[in-house]
Amino acid sequence: MHGWGEATPIPAWTYETTESIFTTISRCLAPAIIGQPVWQLDGIGRIFERTINRGFSIGAPLAKAAVDVALHDLAGRALGVPLGALWGQRRHDEVELAWVVSGQTPAEAAECVAEGLAEGYRAVKVKVGLHDERTDLAVVRAVREAAPDAPLWVDANQAYTRDEALRPARGLAKLGVFAFEQPLPANDIAGQRRLRAASSSPRRTRRVSPCGTAGRWCRTARGSVSRWTRRRSASWPSTCWHSVDPSG
């Protein structure tokens, strides 16, 4: 039995790479949890924290996420239930996705939103920090005019300083933007606090995307984590976890 998990190595906005994720899992995280009960997910999380300690960040978060997702998948497969049931309650049968506007001029953004609405999308996310401040706001304004009732949020991918983020944050609030994602560098804790105090726009500081380096975890007949190997695909190097059948 096995479980799959993934992480996203994009060095341009995370400090982890495909290579670092693989070596962190293979040399540190995997040896630390082999033989642990699959069901003890909180306990395994604590083992991760002891194995790769927190620095200024939370300590190799992408590598840990790949393993964590795979172990949840494995536990669900072992019980024959989806993760929603494993967590105690399945609240939704579908997850609504958002249409992304990224890099367009204001005129192009309006056309892009029209395309998304025609495809059935009802929420819109706009990448900001790609232009100057005035153009960024013009793009968001064009999106809002094209989708006046759509839930709308922006993502700066850590592009701003505090002062640079504060000015557009006020304008974004007037356009009905409900969240400002990653406005500042993730390690600018003082800047995040000052921005929060000075702006009414809710901020999202981090996300995890299930794509990139994958992990496959497996258990033995007694329900403990067994062993892993690595698989390569045409597009992404992946980590695979395989179980050993005690019966041969």
C-alpha positions as CSV (number, residue, x, y, z in Angstrom):
1,M,0.0,0.0,0.0
2,H,1.3,3.4,-0.8
3,G,0.5,7.2,-0.6
4,W,1.5,10.0,-2.8
5,G,2.6,13.5,-1.9
6,E,4.1,16.5,-3.7
7,A,6.0,19.7,-3.0
8,T,6.9,22.7,-5.3
9,P,10.6,23.5,-5.7
10,I,10.7,26.9,-7.3
11,P,14.0,28.5,-6.1
12,A,12.9,31.9,-7.4
13,W,10.5,32.3,-4.5
14,T,11.5,29.5,-2.1
15,Y,14.9,28.6,-0.9
16,E,14.3,24.9,-1.5
17,T,15.3,23.1,-4.7
18,T,14.4,19.7,-6.2
19,E,17.8,18.5,-5.1
20,S,17.6,19.9,-1.6
21,I,14.1,18.4,-1.1
22,F,15.2,15.0,-2.3
23,T,18.3,14.9,0.0
24,T,16.3,16.3,3.0
25,I,13.8,13.5,2.6
26,S,16.3,10.7,1.7
27,R,19.0,11.5,4.3
28,C,17.0,13.1,7.2
29,L,13.2,12.7,7.2
30,A,12.9,9.2,5.8
31,P,15.4,7.5,8.2
32,A,13.7,9.3,11.1
33,I,10.2,7.9,10.5
34,I,10.8,4.4,9.1
35,G,9.0,2.0,11.4
36,Q,6.7,4.7,12.9
37,P,2.9,4.1,12.9
38,V,1.3,5.6,9.9
39,W,-1.6,6.8,12.0
40,Q,0.5,9.0,14.3
41,L,0.6,11.9,12.0
42,D,1.0,14.5,14.7
43,G,3.8,12.5,16.2
44,I,5.6,12.2,12.9
45,G,5.3,16.0,12.6
46,R,7.1,16.4,15.9
47,I,9.8,14.0,14.7
48,F,10.2,16.2,11.6
49,E,10.7,19.3,13.8
50,R,13.4,17.5,15.9
51,T,15.1,16.2,12.8
52,I,15.1,19.4,10.8
53,N,14.9,22.2,13.3
54,R,13.4,25.6,12.8
55,G,15.7,28.3,11.7
56,F,14.4,31.7,10.6
57,S,11.9,29.7,8.5
58,I,10.1,26.6,9.7
59,G,12.9,24.4,8.5
60,A,12.6,22.8,5.0
61,P,8.8,23.2,4.8
62,L,8.4,22.0,1.2
63,A,10.3,18.7,1.9
64,K,8.2,18.2,5.0
65,A,5.0,19.0,3.1
66,A,5.7,16.4,0.5
67,V,6.0,13.7,3.1
68,D,3.1,14.9,5.2
69,V,0.7,14.9,2.2
70,A,1.9,11.4,1.2
71,L,1.3,10.1,4.7
72,H,-2.2,11.5,4.8
73,D,-2.9,9.9,1.5
74,L,-1.5,6.6,2.7
75,A,-3.6,6.7,5.9
76,G,-6.7,7.4,3.9
77,R,-6.0,4.6,1.4
78,A,-5.3,2.1,4.3
79,L,-8.7,2.9,5.8
80,G,-10.4,3.0,2.4
81,V,-11.8,6.6,3.0
82,P,-11.1,10.0,1.4
83,L,-9.1,12.5,3.4
84,G,-12.3,14.5,4.1
85,A,-13.6,11.5,6.0
86,L,-10.2,10.9,7.6
87,W,-10.3,14.4,9.0
88,G,-13.8,13.8,10.5
89,Q,-16.1,15.7,8.1
90,R,-16.3,16.2,4.4
91,R,-17.7,19.7,3.9
92,H,-17.7,19.9,0.1
93,D,-17.8,17.6,-2.9
94,E,-16.1,20.2,-5.2
95,V,-13.4,22.8,-4.9
96,E,-13.9,26.0,-6.8
97,L,-10.9,27.3,-8.7
98,A,-10.0,30.9,-9.5
99,W,-9.1,32.4,-12.8
100,V,-5.6,33.9,-12.8
101,V,-4.6,37.2,-14.4
102,S,-0.9,37.6,-14.7
103,G,1.3,40.0,-16.7
104,Q,-1.4,41.6,-18.8
105,T,-2.0,45.3,-19.5
106,P,-5.3,46.7,-18.2
107,A,-7.0,46.3,-21.5
108,E,-5.6,42.7,-21.9
109,A,-6.7,42.0,-18.3
110,A,-10.3,42.8,-19.1
111,E,-10.2,40.4,-22.1
112,C,-8.5,37.7,-20.0
113,V,-11.3,38.0,-17.3
114,A,-14.0,37.7,-20.0
115,E,-12.4,34.5,-21.1
116,G,-12.3,33.1,-17.6
117,L,-16.0,34.0,-17.0
118,A,-16.9,32.4,-20.2
119,E,-15.2,29.2,-19.0
120,G,-17.3,29.2,-15.9
121,Y,-14.8,30.7,-13.3
122,R,-16.4,32.9,-10.7
123,A,-13.4,34.1,-8.7
124,V,-10.3,35.9,-9.9
125,K,-6.7,36.2,-8.7
126,V,-4.4,38.9,-10.0
127,K,-0.6,38.9,-10.0
128,V,0.7,42.3,-8.9
129,G,4.3,43.5,-8.5
130,L,4.9,42.9,-12.2
131,H,4.4,46.5,-13.2
132,D,4.8,49.9,-11.5
133,E,2.4,50.7,-8.8
134,R,0.0,52.7,-10.9
135,T,-0.2,50.0,-13.6
136,D,-0.8,47.3,-11.0
137,L,-3.7,49.2,-9.6
138,A,-5.0,49.9,-13.2
139,V,-4.9,46.1,-13.9
140,V,-6.8,45.3,-10.7
141,R,-9.3,48.0,-11.5
142,A,-9.9,46.6,-15.0
143,V,-10.4,43.2,-13.5
144,R,-12.9,44.5,-11.0
145,E,-14.8,46.3,-13.7
146,A,-14.9,43.2,-15.8
147,A,-16.0,41.0,-12.9
148,P,-17.9,43.3,-10.5
149,D,-19.3,40.5,-8.3
150,A,-16.4,38.1,-8.4
151,P,-14.4,37.3,-5.3
152,L,-11.0,39.0,-6.0
153,W,-7.6,38.8,-4.5
154,V,-4.1,39.7,-5.5
155,D,-0.7,38.0,-5.1
156,A,2.5,40.0,-5.1
157,N,4.9,37.0,-4.7
158,Q,6.9,39.0,-2.1
159,A,7.6,41.8,-4.6
160,Y,7.1,44.8,-2.3
161,T,8.7,46.5,0.6
162,R,6.4,47.6,3.4
163,D,6.1,51.2,2.1
164,E,5.6,50.0,-1.5
165,A,2.9,47.5,-0.3
166,L,1.1,50.0,1.9
167,R,0.2,52.4,-0.9
168,P,-1.5,49.9,-3.2
169,A,-3.1,48.1,-0.3
170,R,-5.3,51.1,0.4
171,G,-6.3,51.3,-3.2
172,L,-6.9,47.6,-3.4
173,A,-9.3,47.8,-0.4
174,K,-11.4,50.3,-2.3
175,L,-11.7,47.9,-5.2
176,G,-13.1,45.2,-3.0
177,V,-10.0,43.0,-2.9
178,F,-10.5,40.6,0.0
179,A,-6.9,39.4,0.4
180,F,-3.4,40.6,-0.3
181,E,-1.2,37.5,-0.8
182,Q,2.5,37.6,-0.1
183,P,3.0,41.3,-0.3
184,L,6.4,41.3,1.5
185,P,9.3,38.9,1.7
186,A,8.4,36.0,3.9
187,N,11.1,36.7,6.4
188,D,10.2,40.4,6.9
189,I,8.3,39.8,10.1
190,A,8.5,43.3,11.3
191,G,7.2,44.6,8.0
192,Q,4.3,42.2,8.1
193,R,3.3,43.5,11.5
194,R,3.5,47.1,10.4
195,L,1.6,46.4,7.2
196,R,-1.1,44.6,9.1
197,A,-1.5,47.5,11.5
198,A,-1.7,50.1,8.7
199,S,-3.9,48.3,6.2
200,S,-7.4,46.9,6.3
201,S,-6.7,44.3,3.6
202,P,-6.4,40.7,5.0
203,R,-3.0,39.2,4.1
204,R,-2.1,35.7,3.1
205,T,1.6,35.1,3.8
206,R,2.2,31.6,2.4
207,R,0.7,28.8,0.3
208,V,1.6,25.3,-0.5
209,S,1.0,24.0,-4.0
210,P,0.7,20.3,-4.7
211,C,2.9,20.0,-7.7
212,G,6.6,19.4,-8.3
213,T,8.6,16.9,-6.2
214,A,6.3,14.0,-5.3
215,G,6.7,11.4,-2.6
216,R,5.1,7.9,-2.4
217,W,4.9,6.5,1.1
218,C,4.0,3.0,2.0
219,R,3.3,0.9,5.1
220,T,4.0,-2.7,6.2
221,A,1.3,-5.1,7.2
222,R,1.4,-3.7,10.7
223,G,0.8,-0.2,9.5
224,S,4.2,1.3,9.9
225,V,6.2,3.3,7.3
226,S,8.5,1.0,5.3
227,R,10.8,2.2,2.6
228,W,11.1,4.5,-0.4
229,T,12.7,4.7,-3.8
230,R,12.9,7.5,-6.3
231,R,11.0,7.8,-9.6
232,R,11.7,10.3,-12.4
233,S,9.1,11.5,-14.8
234,A,9.5,13.5,-18.0
235,S,8.7,16.8,-16.3
236,W,9.6,16.5,-12.6
237,P,12.0,14.4,-10.5
238,S,9.9,12.6,-8.0
239,T,10.3,10.6,-4.8
240,C,8.4,7.3,-4.5
241,W,7.6,5.3,-1.4
242,H,7.1,1.5,-1.7
243,S,5.9,-1.1,0.8
244,V,7.4,-4.5,1.2
245,D,4.9,-7.4,1.3
246,P,5.9,-9.5,4.3
247,S,4.3,-12.6,2.6
248,G,6.6,-12.3,-0.3
